[in-house]
Amino acid sequence: MAFEFIASELAARRAASLLRQRQIIEQVDGRTLLVDGQPYLNFSSNDYLGMAHSDDLKLAAAQAAPDWAAGSGASPLVTGHSQAHAKLEAHLAEHLGRDRVLLFNSGFAANQALIQTLMSHGGHILADKLSHASMLDGALASKAKLQRFRHNDMRHLAGLLASAAGDKLVISEGVFSMDGDAAPLLEISALCQQHQAMLYIDDAHGFGVNGNLGLGAGSILEPAQLPLLMATFGKAIGTSGAFLAVSEDIYAYLVNFARHYIYSTAMSPLLAAITLTSLKLLQKQPWRREKLKENIQLFREKARQLALPLMDSQTAIQPLLIGDAQHSLTLCQKLKAQGIWVTAIRPPTVPQGSSRLRVTICASHTKADIQALLDALARGMGDDA
């Protein structure tokens, strides 16, 4: 029988407590979600600043709808590049101090487009071991040699850079999506400049939250220090899609050679208009970043008092290291029974033996919400003591 591997691999995943399944979310706001008629406090959202469900953004969407189409109708190089896209790109380029910005439908597509296109003539890619799957897939699909350095280990990276030949691209993340820690941006940039390597940062989980005015890695490093920047709109910005911020030459090269860009329908003009409004609102609403910071500090302080297995993160991503995949699922179910939604993250998303509860803290959470989460965690983990 053909394709017998399908059933066997699914069975193996199921036996190892690693099988993934979707949930239908019936209703969601900035704090809660509804599944099978049951409400839960939501601690698994990347809507870090509470923008996606804010009244401000809903009003912006309603006001933009009469002016912009829901679909672009074509790829950017045909008739899909509208004034709404151009305004969003110009705003980002100006505030990030970059020559040019290109919009994509997802961070996955942007990462693959940049890496595959830029490294189409070979060379060397040096990737942080915990770089996102889309970055690693892009590297593997390129013609360059891929080597991975130990997570945030600058000594290891320096050694690899010293022996690398040809064009060199270093890839990492501003904030790592599963551990919640940050890349040492200044150190990694200095190494790249020393070894004539180009630095590429995926700032999906930092953009909107970190840096000056929430502009993330692009406001921490100058263009010469960080020539290649990607960030998404689907986290702190509250919409969806992504962008690359690059030099004039790389912009022109991508427009002409990046297959992910050339042969994809452009993102929705309506969505581009709403995203631009969200970016402007976040500049005027610094209280959202301040509230998020306060909530993170509150959670970490009380979690330490309860001796919960916190990982070393100062960001909205607050993983609790459990280790065993089945144990993580069991704890996840115990939390759901108490009205708390926290996702269990298991291999292959994270390494074997490092399954975890990936708690995400948002500005929309109240102190009472965070206390309810901590009480539920204490009860759930206390049952195992």
N, C-alpha and C positions, 0 to 999 in steps of 0.2 A: 504494500500500500504506500502511495506517495505521501510525502510530508508527515511521516510518522513522528517526527521530532516534536510536532506541535503538542500532541497529547502528553508525551513523556515529559517535556519541559514544563508544561503547566502543572502536571502532577508533582514534579520535583519542587516547584515553587510552593505549591499548596502544602506539601509535607514539611517544608522548612519554615512555614509561617510567613512566607514572603509574597503570597499572591496578592495582587492589587485589584481593587474593585472600585467602581465609581459610586458616588452617592448623589441622589437628586436633591439639590438644595431648593426647597419650595419658596423660601423667603429669606432675605438677608438685609440687615442694616449695618451700621457701623459697629454695633456691639453684639448682636445676636443673629442666630440663624434658625431656620425651621426645617426639620427633617422628619418625614413620616408623621407630621402633625405635632411633633415634640419640639419645644423651644430649647435652645442651648445658648449659653454664653460662648461667644466665638473667640478662641485664642489660636486660630490657625489662619488668620487673614494677613495678607501683605499690604493691606490698605492702612499703612502705618500712621498716616496723618488724618484718617477719617474723611478724606476728600470724596471718595467714590459715592458715598451716600449723603453727602452734605447738601443742605438746601441751596447753598450758593451754586454748586455745580449743576444741580437739577434745573435751577433757574437759567443758568448759562446754556444748558442743552436746549431748553424750550425756546430761548431767544435766538439761538443759532439755527434751529431747525428750518425756519422758512427760507433762509439764505443759502444753505449748503445741502447738497445731496447726501443721502445715506451711503451711496457707493460711488467710487471714482469712475467706474466704467471702463478703465483701461490701465495699462502699465504706465509708469511715469514718463517714459520716452515716446509714448503715443499721444494720448490726450488725457492722461490720468493725473498730471501735475497741475493742481489748481492754485489759485491765489491763497486759499486757506493753507495749503501745504507750504507755499513760499513764505508766508508770514510766520508760521511756526518755525521753519528752518532759520529764518533771519533773526527771530527773537533768541533762539538758542545760541546761534553763532555769536551774536552781540554780547550776551550775558556770560557766555563761557570764554569769550576772547579768542574764538577759533575762526579760521578762514571760512570754513564751510560746514554745513550739516546736511546729512542725507537721512530721510525717514524710511523706516521699514515696518512691516506688519508685526514683527516679533523680535525679541532679543535673540532668539535662536537663529533666525534668518540673518540678522545683522552680523552676529559672530561668525557664522559660516561664510557669509559673503566676504567679509574683510580678510579673514585668515586664508581662505582658499585662493582668493584673487591675488592678494599681496604676495603670497608664497608660491605662486604658480610656476616660478622658475627655479624652485629648490631653495636651498639655504638651510637654516637651523631654527627650530622653534623650541624655546625653553619655557615650559609651563609649570606653574605651581601645581603640586600634586592634587590640590583640591579645587582646581579650576572647573568651571561649569562644564557639563557634558557637551553643550553646544560648541564650546571652544575646543575641547579635545577632539570632537568629531570633525570640526573644521580643519584641525591640524592633521588628523589622520587622512583626510581626503585631499590634502595638499601634496605637493611634490617635495616638501621639506622634510628633514629628519626631525623627529619629535623626541625630546628628552624632558623628563619631569623632575623638578627639584623638590626637595622636601619642603613641606608646607612652611612658608614664611622664613625659610632658612637661607639667609643672604650669603653665608659662607659657601654653602653648597652651590647656589646660583653663580657666585663669583668663579668658582672652579669650572663649572660647565661653560660659562661665557669665555673663559680664558682659552679653552680648547676648541670652541666652536669655530666653524669656518663658513665663509660666504655671508650672505645676508642673514642677520640675526633678529629674531622677533621674540620678545619676552612677553608672556601673557599671564595675567593674574586678575583677581577681583578686588574691587574696593572694599566690599563687605562680603564675606563668604556665606553663601545661602544656607548652609546646613550647620556650620559651627558658630556663625554670628560674629566672628572676630574680623579684624581689618588687616589689610596688607600694609606693610611698612613703606608707604608711598615714597617718602623722601629717599630712603635707603635704596629701594629698588630702582628708582629713577637715576640716582647717582651712579649705580653700577652700570646701567644701560648706557649712560653718557660716556663713562670711562671705557667701555668696550665697543663703542659705536654700534649699539643695538637699538632697535626701535621698541618702545614700550607701548603695550596695549592693555588697557584696563576696562573690564566689564564692571560698571558701577551701578548695576540694576538695583541693588539693595541699599546703596548709599545716596543716590541721586534723589533730591527732594528733602533729605533729612540732614546729611552731614555738610560740613564746609560752610563757606560764607553764603548767607541767604539760602542755605539748603542746596547749593549747586554742586555739592559732592566733590569728587576727586578733581574735577575740572576747575574748581576754584582754589584748590590746594596747590596744584602744580601748574606751572606755566606751559604753554604749547610746546616749547623746546624740551621741557622735562617730560611731558605727556603728549606725544604727537597723535596718539590714537585713543579715542575715548568712545565707549558705548554705554548707553543707559536706556532704561525702559520707562514707559509711562504707566505700566500696569501695577506698580507698587505704590510708592508715596504720592504719585501724581493723580492716581485714581481713575485713569482711563485705560487705554491699551495701545500697543505699538512700541516702537523703539527708534533710536537715532544713533548715527555715527557722527562724531565731530572730528574733522580731519583738516589737513592742509589743502590748499588749492590744487596742487598736483595730484594728491591721492584722491581727492574728490573727483577730478576729471578722469582718473584711471578707473575708479569704481563705476562711474556712470557708463564708461565704455566697455568694461570687461567683467563686471560682477554679475554673473548669471542670475543670482538670487534677486538682484535689483531689477535687471533689464527685463526679465521674463515673469515678473509677478505683478498682479494688479496692485495699483497704489492703494494706500490706506484710505479709509473713508474721509472725504473732505469735511463732513460734519464732525467726525471724531477729531480731526486736526484742529478745527475751530474750538471745540470744547477743551481740548488739551491746552491750547494757548491760553484760554481763560483760566484754567486751573493753575498754570504756571504763574500767571499774574496775581491770582488770588493768594497763592502761597507766599509771594513776596510781601503782600500786605497783611498776612496773618501769621507772624512769627510765633504767636501763642500756641499754634499747633505743634511746632517743634519743641517748644518749652514744655508743653503738657506731656508730650511723648517722653522727653527726658526725665521728667518727674516720675512718670509711671514706671519707667525702666528702673530707676533708682529705688523706688518703693518696692517693686517686686524683688529685686536682687537683695536688698537689705533684709526683707522678711524671709526670703527663701534661705539665706545663709543662717538666720536664726533657727530655722527648722532643719538645718543640716541637709537640705535637698542637694542632689548631685549636679549642681550648676556647672556648666562649662564656662570658659573664660571669654565672656562676651559683654561688651558695654553697649550693644546695639539693641534694636527692637527684637532681634532673633535671640531667644533665650532657651537654648536646648538643655534638657536634663538627660545626662548620659545614663542609660539603663544597661546596655550591653547586649543582653539576649533579646532576639526578635520576638519570641512568644511572650516573654515577660513584658515587653513594651506594648504589645497588643492587649494583654490582660489589663495593664494599667490604663490604657486608652479606654477600654470598655468600662472600667470602674469609674472613670471620670465622667463618661457619658451617662452613666446611671445616676450621677449627681448633677446632671444638667450642664456639664462643661465639655466643650468640644476642643480637643487637642489631638493633633495627628501624630501617629507613631511613624517614625521614619526608619526604614530598614534597608539592608543591602538589596540591590547593588547601589542604591543612592548614596549610602554611606558604607565605609569598610566593614567587613565581618567583625562581629564582636563590639560594634559601636552603635547599635540601635539606640534610638532616643525618642523622647517626647519633644517635639519641636514647638515650643511655646512662642507665640509672637505677641508682643505688647503693642497696643495702638493708642493714639491720642484720645480716641473715643471711649476708651475704657474708664470707668469710674474707680475710685478707691475701693468701693464696695465690691465691684466686679473682681478686682485683683485679690481682695481678701477671700472672696468665695473660691477663686482658683486655688489659692494657697491652702485653704482649709480642706478642699477636695483632694489636693495632692498629699497633704499630711495624712488624711484618712486612708487614701489608696495605698500609699507606701507603708503606712503604719500596719496595715493588714499583713504585710509580708515580713514584718520584723519578728 
